[in-house]
């Protein structure tokens, strides 16, 4: 790999990380809103989200 290729890979990874961070922030923001509407199912939704997070982090 040339230096410019390495640099491009680093930048694209940083861009990808910031996108996933934004998605996670948006998702958690929406989830908090969802929770306030449906407090009864909060624990159930929590479990589903935690399962999904484990899968994506693997």
mmCIF file as Biopython writes it, N, C-alpha, C and O atoms, coordinates in Angstrom:
data_model
#
loop_
_atom_site.group_PDB
_atom_site.id
_atom_site.type_symbol
_atom_site.label_atom_id
_atom_site.label_alt_id
_atom_site.label_comp_id
_atom_site.label_asym_id
_atom_site.label_entity_id
_atom_site.label_seq_id
_atom_site.pdbx_PDB_ins_code
_atom_site.Cartn_x
_atom_site.Cartn_y
_atom_site.Cartn_z
_atom_site.occupancy
_atom_site.B_iso_or_equiv
_atom_site.auth_seq_id
_atom_site.auth_asym_id
_atom_site.pdbx_PDB_model_num
ATOM 1   N N  . UNK A ? 1  ? 0.836   -1.208 0.000  1.0 0.0 1  A 1 
ATOM 2   C CA . UNK A ? 1  ? 0.000   0.000  0.000  1.0 0.0 1  A 1 
ATOM 3   C C  . UNK A ? 1  ? 0.869   1.256  0.000  1.0 0.0 1  A 1 
ATOM 4   O O  . UNK A ? 1  ? 1.835   1.355  0.757  1.0 0.0 1  A 1 
ATOM 5   N N  . UNK A ? 2  ? 0.518   2.203  -0.848 1.0 0.0 2  A 1 
ATOM 6   C CA . UNK A ? 2  ? 1.232   3.481  -0.840 1.0 0.0 2  A 1 
ATOM 7   C C  . UNK A ? 2  ? 0.712   4.351  0.305  1.0 0.0 2  A 1 
ATOM 8   O O  . UNK A ? 2  ? -0.322  4.060  0.906  1.0 0.0 2  A 1 
ATOM 9   N N  . UNK A ? 3  ? 1.453   5.426  0.592  1.0 0.0 3  A 1 
ATOM 10  C CA . UNK A ? 3  ? 1.052   6.315  1.689  1.0 0.0 3  A 1 
ATOM 11  C C  . UNK A ? 3  ? -0.329  6.925  1.452  1.0 0.0 3  A 1 
ATOM 12  O O  . UNK A ? 3  ? -1.131  7.033  2.379  1.0 0.0 3  A 1 
ATOM 13  N N  . UNK A ? 4  ? -0.603  7.321  0.211  1.0 0.0 4  A 1 
ATOM 14  C CA . UNK A ? 4  ? -1.896  7.955  -0.075 1.0 0.0 4  A 1 
ATOM 15  C C  . UNK A ? 4  ? -3.041  6.956  0.129  1.0 0.0 4  A 1 
ATOM 16  O O  . UNK A ? 4  ? -4.114  7.323  0.608  1.0 0.0 4  A 1 
ATOM 17  N N  . UNK A ? 5  ? -2.802  5.688  -0.240 1.0 0.0 5  A 1 
ATOM 18  C CA . UNK A ? 5  ? -3.823  4.664  -0.019 1.0 0.0 5  A 1 
ATOM 19  C C  . UNK A ? 5  ? -4.084  4.457  1.464  1.0 0.0 5  A 1 
ATOM 20  O O  . UNK A ? 5  ? -5.232  4.358  1.898  1.0 0.0 5  A 1 
ATOM 21  N N  . UNK A ? 6  ? -2.998  4.392  2.241  1.0 0.0 6  A 1 
ATOM 22  C CA . UNK A ? 6  ? -3.142  4.229  3.691  1.0 0.0 6  A 1 
ATOM 23  C C  . UNK A ? 6  ? -3.934  5.392  4.276  1.0 0.0 6  A 1 
ATOM 24  O O  . UNK A ? 6  ? -4.825  5.204  5.104  1.0 0.0 6  A 1 
ATOM 25  N N  . UNK A ? 7  ? -3.595  6.589  3.833  1.0 0.0 7  A 1 
ATOM 26  C CA . UNK A ? 7  ? -4.269  7.785  4.342  1.0 0.0 7  A 1 
ATOM 27  C C  . UNK A ? 7  ? -5.759  7.727  4.007  1.0 0.0 7  A 1 
ATOM 28  O O  . UNK A ? 7  ? -6.605  8.060  4.838  1.0 0.0 7  A 1 
ATOM 29  N N  . UNK A ? 8  ? -6.070  7.304  2.790  1.0 0.0 8  A 1 
ATOM 30  C CA . UNK A ? 8  ? -7.474  7.220  2.375  1.0 0.0 8  A 1 
ATOM 31  C C  . UNK A ? 8  ? -8.228  6.216  3.242  1.0 0.0 8  A 1 
ATOM 32  O O  . UNK A ? 8  ? -9.364  6.470  3.644  1.0 0.0 8  A 1 
ATOM 33  N N  . UNK A ? 9  ? -7.600  5.076  3.531  1.0 0.0 9  A 1 
ATOM 34  C CA . UNK A ? 9  ? -8.239  4.050  4.353  1.0 0.0 9  A 1 
ATOM 35  C C  . UNK A ? 9  ? -8.527  4.597  5.750  1.0 0.0 9  A 1 
ATOM 36  O O  . UNK A ? 9  ? -9.611  4.389  6.294  1.0 0.0 9  A 1 
ATOM 37  N N  . UNK A ? 10 ? -7.552  5.295  6.324  1.0 0.0 10 A 1 
ATOM 38  C CA . UNK A ? 10 ? -7.746  5.879  7.660  1.0 0.0 10 A 1 
ATOM 39  C C  . UNK A ? 10 ? -8.902  6.867  7.644  1.0 0.0 10 A 1 
ATOM 40  O O  . UNK A ? 10 ? -9.750  6.848  8.536  1.0 0.0 10 A 1 
ATOM 41  N N  . UNK A ? 11 ? -8.940  7.738  6.626  1.0 0.0 11 A 1 
ATOM 42  C CA . UNK A ? 11 ? -10.012 8.729  6.549  1.0 0.0 11 A 1 
ATOM 43  C C  . UNK A ? 11 ? -11.369 8.057  6.383  1.0 0.0 11 A 1 
ATOM 44  O O  . UNK A ? 11 ? -12.341 8.471  7.014  1.0 0.0 11 A 1 
ATOM 45  N N  . UNK A ? 12 ? -11.450 7.034  5.550  1.0 0.0 12 A 1 
ATOM 46  C CA . UNK A ? 12 ? -12.737 6.382  5.335  1.0 0.0 12 A 1 
ATOM 47  C C  . UNK A ? 12 ? -13.197 5.665  6.601  1.0 0.0 12 A 1 
ATOM 48  O O  . UNK A ? 12 ? -14.391 5.624  6.896  1.0 0.0 12 A 1 
ATOM 49  N N  . UNK A ? 13 ? -12.243 5.096  7.351  1.0 0.0 13 A 1 
ATOM 50  C CA . UNK A ? 13 ? -12.605 4.457  8.618  1.0 0.0 13 A 1 
ATOM 51  C C  . UNK A ? 13 ? -13.106 5.487  9.615  1.0 0.0 13 A 1 
ATOM 52  O O  . UNK A ? 13 ? -14.087 5.245  10.318 1.0 0.0 13 A 1 
ATOM 53  N N  . UNK A ? 14 ? -12.440 6.638  9.684  1.0 0.0 14 A 1 
ATOM 54  C CA . UNK A ? 14 ? -12.882 7.705  10.586 1.0 0.0 14 A 1 
ATOM 55  C C  . UNK A ? 14 ? -14.275 8.186  10.194 1.0 0.0 14 A 1 
ATOM 56  O O  . UNK A ? 14 ? -15.127 8.414  11.053 1.0 0.0 14 A 1 
ATOM 57  N N  . UNK A ? 15 ? -14.500 8.338  8.892  1.0 0.0 15 A 1 
ATOM 58  C CA . UNK A ? 15 ? -15.814 8.750  8.410  1.0 0.0 15 A 1 
ATOM 59  C C  . UNK A ? 15 ? -16.874 7.738  8.788  1.0 0.0 15 A 1 
ATOM 60  O O  . UNK A ? 15 ? -17.970 8.102  9.215  1.0 0.0 15 A 1 
ATOM 61  N N  . UNK A ? 16 ? -16.544 6.458  8.629  1.0 0.0 16 A 1 
ATOM 62  C CA . UNK A ? 16 ? -17.486 5.394  8.971  1.0 0.0 16 A 1 
ATOM 63  C C  . UNK A ? 16 ? -17.801 5.421  10.459 1.0 0.0 16 A 1 
ATOM 64  O O  . UNK A ? 16 ? -18.955 5.265  10.859 1.0 0.0 16 A 1 
ATOM 65  N N  . UNK A ? 17 ? -16.763 5.620  11.286 1.0 0.0 17 A 1 
ATOM 66  C CA . UNK A ? 17 ? -16.962 5.662  12.737 1.0 0.0 17 A 1 
ATOM 67  C C  . UNK A ? 17 ? -17.873 6.817  13.131 1.0 0.0 17 A 1 
ATOM 68  O O  . UNK A ? 17 ? -18.750 6.659  13.980 1.0 0.0 17 A 1 
ATOM 69  N N  . UNK A ? 18 ? -17.665 7.983  12.511 1.0 0.0 18 A 1 
ATOM 70  C CA . UNK A ? 18 ? -18.501 9.131  12.869 1.0 0.0 18 A 1 
ATOM 71  C C  . UNK A ? 18 ? -19.946 8.899  12.434 1.0 0.0 18 A 1 
ATOM 72  O O  . UNK A ? 18 ? -20.876 9.332  13.113 1.0 0.0 18 A 1 
ATOM 73  N N  . UNK A ? 19 ? -20.139 8.209  11.290 1.0 0.0 19 A 1 
ATOM 74  C CA . UNK A ? 19 ? -21.494 7.889  10.834 1.0 0.0 19 A 1 
ATOM 75  C C  . UNK A ? 19 ? -22.176 6.954  11.833 1.0 0.0 19 A 1 
ATOM 76  O O  . UNK A ? 19 ? -23.324 7.180  12.214 1.0 0.0 19 A 1 
ATOM 77  N N  . UNK A ? 20 ? -21.464 5.900  12.258 1.0 0.0 20 A 1 
ATOM 78  C CA . UNK A ? 20 ? -22.068 4.961  13.202 1.0 0.0 20 A 1 
ATOM 79  C C  . UNK A ? 20 ? -22.348 5.649  14.532 1.0 0.0 20 A 1 
ATOM 80  O O  . UNK A ? 20 ? -23.347 5.353  15.188 1.0 0.0 20 A 1 
ATOM 81  N N  . UNK A ? 21 ? -21.470 6.566  14.934 1.0 0.0 21 A 1 
ATOM 82  C CA . UNK A ? 21 ? -21.700 7.312  16.174 1.0 0.0 21 A 1 
ATOM 83  C C  . UNK A ? 21 ? -22.971 8.145  16.066 1.0 0.0 21 A 1 
ATOM 84  O O  . UNK A ? 21 ? -23.777 8.190  16.995 1.0 0.0 21 A 1 
ATOM 85  N N  . UNK A ? 22 ? -23.144 8.809  14.915 1.0 0.0 22 A 1 
ATOM 86  C CA . UNK A ? 22 ? -24.352 9.612  14.691 1.0 0.0 22 A 1 
ATOM 87  C C  . UNK A ? 22 ? -25.590 8.726  14.712 1.0 0.0 22 A 1 
ATOM 88  O O  . UNK A ? 22 ? -26.605 9.083  15.309 1.0 0.0 22 A 1 
ATOM 89  N N  . UNK A ? 23 ? -25.504 7.575  14.062 1.0 0.0 23 A 1 
ATOM 90  C CA . UNK A ? 23 ? -26.640 6.650  14.027 1.0 0.0 23 A 1 
ATOM 91  C C  . UNK A ? 23 ? -26.989 6.194  15.436 1.0 0.0 23 A 1 
ATOM 92  O O  . UNK A ? 23 ? -28.162 6.143  15.807 1.0 0.0 23 A 1 
ATOM 93  N N  . UNK A ? 24 ? -25.955 5.858  16.227 1.0 0.0 24 A 1 
ATOM 94  C CA . UNK A ? 24 ? -26.194 5.410  17.606 1.0 0.0 24 A 1 
ATOM 95  C C  . UNK A ? 24 ? -26.825 6.516  18.435 1.0 0.0 24 A 1 
ATOM 96  O O  . UNK A ? 24 ? -27.745 6.262  19.212 1.0 0.0 24 A 1 
ATOM 97  N N  . UNK A ? 25 ? -26.334 7.751  18.274 1.0 0.0 25 A 1 
ATOM 98  C CA . UNK A ? 25 ? -26.906 8.885  19.002 1.0 0.0 25 A 1 
ATOM 99  C C  . UNK A ? 25 ? -28.369 9.076  18.633 1.0 0.0 25 A 1 
ATOM 100 O O  . UNK A ? 25 ? -29.223 9.241  19.504 1.0 0.0 25 A 1 
ATOM 101 N N  . UNK A ? 26 ? -28.653 9.052  17.321 1.0 0.0 26 A 1 
ATOM 102 C CA . UNK A ? 26 ? -30.026 9.221  16.856 1.0 0.0 26 A 1 
ATOM 103 C C  . UNK A ? 26 ? -30.911 8.104  17.382 1.0 0.0 26 A 1 
ATOM 104 O O  . UNK A ? 26 ? -32.027 8.348  17.840 1.0 0.0 26 A 1 
ATOM 105 N N  . UNK A ? 27 ? -30.406 6.874  17.313 1.0 0.0 27 A 1 
ATOM 106 C CA . UNK A ? 27 ? -31.178 5.720  17.777 1.0 0.0 27 A 1 
ATOM 107 C C  . UNK A ? 27 ? -31.486 5.834  19.263 1.0 0.0 27 A 1 
ATOM 108 O O  . UNK A ? 27 ? -32.615 5.586  19.685 1.0 0.0 27 A 1 
ATOM 109 N N  . UNK A ? 28 ? -30.485 6.209  20.060 1.0 0.0 28 A 1 
ATOM 110 C CA . UNK A ? 28 ? -30.713 6.316  21.502 1.0 0.0 28 A 1 
ATOM 111 C C  . UNK A ? 28 ? -31.664 7.471  21.808 1.0 0.0 28 A 1 
ATOM 112 O O  . UNK A ? 28 ? -32.476 7.385  22.729 1.0 0.0 28 A 1 
ATOM 113 N N  . UNK A ? 29 ? -31.561 8.551  21.034 1.0 0.0 29 A 1 
ATOM 114 C CA . UNK A ? 29 ? -32.464 9.694  21.214 1.0 0.0 29 A 1 
ATOM 115 C C  . UNK A ? 29 ? -33.905 9.285  20.917 1.0 0.0 29 A 1 
ATOM 116 O O  . UNK A ? 29 ? -34.818 9.583  21.687 1.0 0.0 29 A 1 
ATOM 117 N N  . UNK A ? 30 ? -34.095 8.596  19.784 1.0 0.0 30 A 1 
ATOM 118 C CA . UNK A ? 30 ? -35.424 8.116  19.409 1.0 0.0 30 A 1 
ATOM 119 C C  . UNK A ? 30 ? -35.947 7.119  20.435 1.0 0.0 30 A 1 
ATOM 120 O O  . UNK A ? 30 ? -37.131 7.118  20.771 1.0 0.0 30 A 1 
ATOM 121 N N  . UNK A ? 31 ? -35.049 6.272  20.927 1.0 0.0 31 A 1 
ATOM 122 C CA . UNK A ? 31 ? -35.438 5.252  21.897 1.0 0.0 31 A 1 
ATOM 123 C C  . UNK A ? 31 ? -35.921 5.890  23.193 1.0 0.0 31 A 1 
ATOM 124 O O  . UNK A ? 31 ? -36.898 5.428  23.782 1.0 0.0 31 A 1 
ATOM 125 N N  . UNK A ? 32 ? -35.247 6.949  23.645 1.0 0.0 32 A 1 
ATOM 126 C CA . UNK A ? 32 ? -35.690 7.647  24.861 1.0 0.0 32 A 1 
ATOM 127 C C  . UNK A ? 32 ? -37.091 8.222  24.656 1.0 0.0 32 A 1 
ATOM 128 O O  . UNK A ? 32 ? -37.930 8.166  25.555 1.0 0.0 32 A 1 
ATOM 129 N N  . UNK A ? 33 ? -37.337 8.772  23.473 1.0 0.0 33 A 1 
ATOM 130 C CA . UNK A ? 33 ? -38.667 9.285  23.153 1.0 0.0 33 A 1 
ATOM 131 C C  . UNK A ? 33 ? -39.692 8.168  23.136 1.0 0.0 33 A 1 
ATOM 132 O O  . UNK A ? 33 ? -40.794 8.317  23.665 1.0 0.0 33 A 1 
ATOM 133 N N  . UNK A ? 34 ? -39.326 7.050  22.529 1.0 0.0 34 A 1 
ATOM 134 C CA . UNK A ? 34 ? -40.210 5.883  22.463 1.0 0.0 34 A 1 
ATOM 135 C C  . UNK A ? 34 ? -40.549 5.398  23.867 1.0 0.0 34 A 1 
ATOM 136 O O  . UNK A ? 34 ? -41.695 5.060  24.163 1.0 0.0 34 A 1 
ATOM 137 N N  . UNK A ? 35 ? -39.526 5.371  24.730 1.0 0.0 35 A 1 
ATOM 138 C CA . UNK A ? 35 ? -39.682 4.903  26.108 1.0 0.0 35 A 1 
ATOM 139 C C  . UNK A ? 35 ? -40.694 5.737  26.875 1.0 0.0 35 A 1 
ATOM 140 O O  . UNK A ? 35 ? -41.511 5.203  27.624 1.0 0.0 35 A 1 
ATOM 141 N N  . UNK A ? 36 ? -40.636 7.061  26.682 1.0 0.0 36 A 1 
ATOM 142 C CA . UNK A ? 36 ? -41.538 7.930  27.435 1.0 0.0 36 A 1 
ATOM 143 C C  . UNK A ? 36 ? -42.993 7.725  26.992 1.0 0.0 36 A 1 
ATOM 144 O O  . UNK A ? 36 ? -43.921 7.972  27.763 1.0 0.0 36 A 1 
ATOM 145 N N  . UNK A ? 37 ? -43.185 7.271  25.744 1.0 0.0 37 A 1 
ATOM 146 C CA . UNK A ? 37 ? -44.536 6.968  25.275 1.0 0.0 37 A 1 
ATOM 147 C C  . UNK A ? 37 ? -45.020 5.613  25.787 1.0 0.0 37 A 1 
ATOM 148 O O  . UNK A ? 37 ? -46.193 5.448  26.122 1.0 0.0 37 A 1 
ATOM 149 N N  . UNK A ? 38 ? -44.107 4.649  25.843 1.0 0.0 38 A 1 
ATOM 150 C CA . UNK A ? 38 ? -44.478 3.292  26.244 1.0 0.0 38 A 1 
ATOM 151 C C  . UNK A ? 38 ? -43.635 2.817  27.427 1.0 0.0 38 A 1 
ATOM 152 O O  . UNK A ? 38 ? -42.781 1.946  27.258 1.0 0.0 38 A 1 
ATOM 153 N N  . UNK A ? 39 ? -43.858 3.369  28.617 1.0 0.0 39 A 1 
ATOM 154 C CA . UNK A ? 39 ? -43.028 2.991  29.766 1.0 0.0 39 A 1 
ATOM 155 C C  . UNK A ? 39 ? -43.196 1.531  30.179 1.0 0.0 39 A 1 
ATOM 156 O O  . UNK A ? 39 ? -42.305 0.951  30.799 1.0 0.0 39 A 1 
ATOM 157 N N  . UNK A ? 40 ? -44.345 0.938  29.833 1.0 0.0 40 A 1 
ATOM 158 C CA . UNK A ? 40 ? -44.625 -0.444 30.245 1.0 0.0 40 A 1 
ATOM 159 C C  . UNK A ? 40 ? -43.645 -1.410 29.594 1.0 0.0 40 A 1 
ATOM 160 O O  . UNK A ? 40 ? -43.165 -2.342 30.238 1.0 0.0 40 A 1 
ATOM 161 N N  . UNK A ? 41 ? -43.345 -1.184 28.297 1.0 0.0 41 A 1 
ATOM 162 C CA . UNK A ? 41 ? -42.515 -2.130 27.548 1.0 0.0 41 A 1 
ATOM 163 C C  . UNK A ? 41 ? -41.033 -1.770 27.559 1.0 0.0 41 A 1 
ATOM 164 O O  . UNK A ? 41 ? -40.251 -2.350 26.807 1.0 0.0 41 A 1 
ATOM 165 N N  . UNK A ? 42 ? -40.644 -0.826 28.399 1.0 0.0 42 A 1 
ATOM 166 C CA . UNK A ? 42 ? -39.266 -0.332 28.377 1.0 0.0 42 A 1 
ATOM 167 C C  . UNK A ? 42 ? -38.253 -1.455 28.584 1.0 0.0 42 A 1 
ATOM 168 O O  . UNK A ? 42 ? -37.257 -1.531 27.864 1.0 0.0 42 A 1 
ATOM 169 N N  . UNK A ? 43 ? -38.498 -2.323 29.559 1.0 0.0 43 A 1 
ATOM 170 C CA . UNK A ? 43 ? -37.550 -3.404 29.845 1.0 0.0 43 A 1 
ATOM 171 C C  . UNK A ? 43 ? -37.434 -4.354 28.661 1.0 0.0 43 A 1 
ATOM 172 O O  . UNK A ? 43 ? -36.340 -4.794 28.305 1.0 0.0 43 A 1 
ATOM 173 N N  . UNK A ? 44 ? -38.573 -4.661 28.061 1.0 0.0 44 A 1 
ATOM 174 C CA . UNK A ? 44 ? -38.594 -5.561 26.910 1.0 0.0 44 A 1 
ATOM 175 C C  . UNK A ? 44 ? -37.779 -4.977 25.754 1.0 0.0 44 A 1 
ATOM 176 O O  . UNK A ? 44 ? -36.959 -5.668 25.149 1.0 0.0 44 A 1 
ATOM 177 N N  . UNK A ? 45 ? -38.012 -3.702 25.457 1.0 0.0 45 A 1 
ATOM 178 C CA . UNK A ? 45 ? -37.289 -3.031 24.377 1.0 0.0 45 A 1 
ATOM 179 C C  . UNK A ? 45 ? -35.802 -2.969 24.704 1.0 0.0 45 A 1 
ATOM 180 O O  . UNK A ? 45 ? -34.957 -3.154 23.828 1.0 0.0 45 A 1 
ATOM 181 N N  . UNK A ? 46 ? -35.486 -2.705 25.976 1.0 0.0 46 A 1 
ATOM 182 C CA . UNK A ? 46 ? -34.096 -2.686 26.433 1.0 0.0 46 A 1 
ATOM 183 C C  . UNK A ? 46 ? -33.392 -3.981 26.064 1.0 0.0 46 A 1 
ATOM 184 O O  . UNK A ? 46 ? -32.287 -3.968 25.521 1.0 0.0 46 A 1 
ATOM 185 N N  . UNK A ? 47 ? -34.044 -5.099 26.364 1.0 0.0 47 A 1 
ATOM 186 C CA . UNK A ? 47 ? -33.454 -6.413 26.096 1.0 0.0 47 A 1 
ATOM 187 C C  . UNK A ? 47 ? -33.198 -6.585 24.604 1.0 0.0 47 A 1 
ATOM 188 O O  . UNK A ? 47 ? -32.130 -7.048 24.204 1.0 0.0 47 A 1 
ATOM 189 N N  . UNK A ? 48 ? -34.170 -6.216 23.785 1.0 0.0 48 A 1 
ATOM 190 C CA . UNK A ? 48 ? -34.028 -6.342 22.331 1.0 0.0 48 A 1 
ATOM 191 C C  . UNK A ? 48 ? -32.858 -5.503 21.840 1.0 0.0 48 A 1 
ATOM 192 O O  . UNK A ? 48 ? -32.039 -5.976 21.052 1.0 0.0 48 A 1 
ATOM 193 N N  . UNK A ? 49 ? -32.777 -4.253 22.303 1.0 0.0 49 A 1 
ATOM 194 C CA . UNK A ? 49 ? -31.697 -3.367 21.864 1.0 0.0 49 A 1 
ATOM 195 C C  . UNK A ? 49 ? -30.342 -3.882 22.314 1.0 0.0 49 A 1 
ATOM 196 O O  . UNK A ? 49 ? -29.372 -3.822 21.558 1.0 0.0 49 A 1 
ATOM 197 N N  . UNK A ? 50 ? -30.266 -4.387 23.539 1.0 0.0 50 A 1 
ATOM 198 C CA . UNK A ? 50 ? -28.998 -4.915 24.039 1.0 0.0 50 A 1 
ATOM 199 C C  . UNK A ? 50 ? -28.552 -6.115 23.213 1.0 0.0 50 A 1 
ATOM 200 O O  . UNK A ? 50 ? -27.370 -6.243 22.895 1.0 0.0 50 A 1 
ATOM 201 N N  . UNK A ? 51 ? -29.489 -6.994 22.864 1.0 0.0 51 A 1 
ATOM 202 C CA . UNK A ? 51 ? -29.160 -8.150 22.023 1.0 0.0 51 A 1 
ATOM 203 C C  . UNK A ? 51 ? -28.610 -7.688 20.684 1.0 0.0 51 A 1 
ATOM 204 O O  . UNK A ? 51 ? -27.612 -8.221 20.199 1.0 0.0 51 A 1 
ATOM 205 N N  . UNK A ? 52 ? -29.259 -6.697 20.090 1.0 0.0 52 A 1 
ATOM 206 C CA . UNK A ? 52 ? -28.838 -6.193 18.785 1.0 0.0 52 A 1 
ATOM 207 C C  . UNK A ? 52 ? -27.454 -5.568 18.880 1.0 0.0 52 A 1 
ATOM 208 O O  . UNK A ? 52 ? -26.636 -5.721 17.973 1.0 0.0 52 A 1 
ATOM 209 N N  . UNK A ? 53 ? -27.190 -4.860 19.982 1.0 0.0 53 A 1 
ATOM 210 C CA . UNK A ? 53 ? -25.895 -4.203 20.152 1.0 0.0 53 A 1 
ATOM 211 C C  . UNK A ? 53 ? -24.784 -5.242 20.232 1.0 0.0 53 A 1 
ATOM 212 O O  . UNK A ? 53 ? -23.718 -5.062 19.644 1.0 0.0 53 A 1 
ATOM 213 N N  . UNK A ? 54 ? -25.031 -6.323 20.954 1.0 0.0 54 A 1 
ATOM 214 C CA . UNK A ? 54 ? -24.034 -7.390 21.080 1.0 0.0 54 A 1 
ATOM 215 C C  . UNK A ? 54 ? -23.713 -7.958 19.700 1.0 0.0 54 A 1 
ATOM 216 O O  . UNK A ? 54 ? -22.552 -8.221 19.389 1.0 0.0 54 A 1 
ATOM 217 N N  . UNK A ? 55 ? -24.740 -8.147 18.876 1.0 0.0 55 A 1 
ATOM 218 C CA . UNK A ? 55 ? -24.550 -8.710 17.533 1.0 0.0 55 A 1 
ATOM 219 C C  . UNK A ? 55 ? -23.702 -7.764 16.680 1.0 0.0 55 A 1 
ATOM 220 O O  . UNK A ? 55 ? -22.788 -8.209 15.986 1.0 0.0 55 A 1 
ATOM 221 N N  . UNK A ? 56 ? -24.003 -6.453 16.727 1.0 0.0 56 A 1 
ATOM 222 C CA . UNK A ? 56 ? -23.277 -5.510 15.866 1.0 0.0 56 A 1 
ATOM 223 C C  . UNK A ? 56 ? -21.847 -5.305 16.339 1.0 0.0 56 A 1 
ATOM 224 O O  . UNK A ? 56 ? -20.974 -4.987 15.532 1.0 0.0 56 A 1 
ATOM 225 N N  . UNK A ? 57 ? -21.588 -5.484 17.649 1.0 0.0 57 A 1 
ATOM 226 C CA . UNK A ? 57 ? -20.230 -5.256 18.152 1.0 0.0 57 A 1 
ATOM 227 C C  . UNK A ? 57 ? -19.340 -6.471 17.978 1.0 0.0 57 A 1 
ATOM 228 O O  . UNK A ? 57 ? -18.126 -6.379 18.163 1.0 0.0 57 A 1 
ATOM 229 N N  . UNK A ? 58 ? -19.925 -7.618 17.623 1.0 0.0 58 A 1 
ATOM 230 C CA . UNK A ? 58 ? -19.146 -8.847 17.496 1.0 0.0 58 A 1 
ATOM 231 C C  . UNK A ? 58 ? -18.205 -8.784 16.303 1.0 0.0 58 A 1 
ATOM 232 O O  . UNK A ? 58 ? -17.471 -9.738 16.045 1.0 0.0 58 A 1 
#
